[in-house]
């Protein structure tokens, strides 16, 4: 070693930096655990509301014409693109877009009217 008198400073600096790393890691894990617990508690309280909303949405979808139901199902549940929806239903791309648009508009009206009734 060229300068043995600097070894003590060098070694203590390594210990200091490693200690900071360990503390930061522990702090990060604790924060992640706290966030996980918080998000789970929110999910638990939202489950019943989500179920109610899903039931309302399903009921509203069932009131739509069959061709609108088909487009919604293929686009949102099966996750087909507009082009694939059109091919699947043997309609033009424009017709698929139009049906999807009008299906969403009708759903908005139905859900708004149900919201005001409740």
N, C-alpha and C positions, 0 to 999 in steps of 0.2 A: 504494500500500500504506500502510495506517495506521501500522503498526509494523514498519519494515524490519529491526529488530534481532531479531525473532522468526522471520524467514524461515529462518535457518540451522537452528533447532530444528525447525521445521515440515518442512523438506525432509529432514532426517536421520531424522525420525520416519517419514516416508513410505517412505524407502529401507529402514529397519529392518523395517517391517511387510511390505513386499513381499518382502524377503529371507526372513522367517519363512514367508510363504505358499509361496514356492518350495521351501523346505526341507521343509515339511509335505507338499506335493504329492509330492515325490520320495520321501519316507519312506513315504507311503501306497502309491505305485506299487510300491516295493520290497517292502513287506509283502504286497501283493496277489499279486505274482509268486511270493514265497516260499510263500504259502498255496496258490497254484495248483499249484506243483511238488509240494508235500506231498500235496495231494488226488489228484493224478495218480498218485503213487507208491503211495498206498493203493489206488486203483482197480485198478492193475495187479496187485497182490498178491491182491486180492479176486476178480478175474475168474475164476480157476480154481475157487475155492470157490463162487462164484455159479453157475458152470456145473454144478458137481456138485449143488448144491442144486436147481437148476432141473430137472435130469435126474431126481432123486429125486421131486420134486413131480409132474412129468409122469407118471412111472411110477405113483405113488400115485393120481393122478386117473384114470388108465386102468383102475384096479381098481374104481372106483366104478360104481354102476348108471348107465345111460345118462341117465336123467332128472336125476340129480344132476350129471353131467358137463355137460349142456345148461345148467342153471341157472348153474353156475360159469362156464362159457364166456361166456354172455350178460352176466352181472353183472360179472365181473372183466376179461375180455378185450375184449368189445364195449362195456363200460361203460354198459349199459342200467340204468335204474332198476328197482326191484322191480315197479312198475306196468307198465313196458314189457316186462319179462321175462314177466310173467303174460299180457299181451296176445299176445306173440309165441308163447308155448307154449299159448295157449288154456286157461289154468288160472286159478284165483282168485289174488288177491294173497296171501292167507293160505297157500295151497299153495306159492306161489313162495318165500315167506319160510321156510316149514317145510323145503322141499327144500334151500334154501341153508344153513340152520342145520345140518341133518343131514349134508349134504355136508361142511361144515367140520369137524363133530365126527368124522366117519369119517376125514377126512384127518389130523386130529390123532392119532387112534389109530394109523393106519397109519404115520405118520412117527415117532411115538414108538417103536413096536415095531421099526421099521427102525433107529432110533438105538441101541436097546439091543442089537440083533443085531450091529451093526458095532463 
